[in-house]
Amino acid sequence: MLRPRKLIAHAAISLLVLPSVALAQEYRGIGKVINKAMRDTALFAGFVPENGQPRNFIQILGGYTNGIITLLGLIFLVLIIWAGFKWMTAAGNEDQVTKARGYIKNAAIGLTIILVARMITYLLLEIIQPAVSP
């Protein structure tokens, strides 16, 4: 019988190897398929514009800023959900309920700040972008 570590290793290797065997294309054409999939993903994510022109500094900065703001918003949202869970599982303990309320209040304030920052960033990028773009 296989040990659990060996079983996990065999399963991981199988998951990495078997999809290439199961593809309907020739093995030589797999590079083209992967390149097309990566290009489509980059287009969808906004890393490569559809017109093929390189992005300027403001567009790149705006993309990074929006990504950071989105990540922070998700963190605050998870914090609110976690604090709500702590409140629901407090079982009437007033100290835990007070802490959970404080977490929810602080997370809501942080989420509000993040949303306002996102709106300001969007507004500034809409104002600055036409002035900088050729």
Secondary structure, 3 states (H helix, E strand, C coil): CCCHHHHHHHHHHHHHHHHHHHCCCCCCCHHHHHHHHHHHHHHHHCCCCCCCCCCCHHHHHHHHHHHHHHHHHHHHHHHHHHHHHHHHCCCCCHHHHHHHHHHHHHHHHHHHHHHHHHHHHHHHHHHHHHHHCC
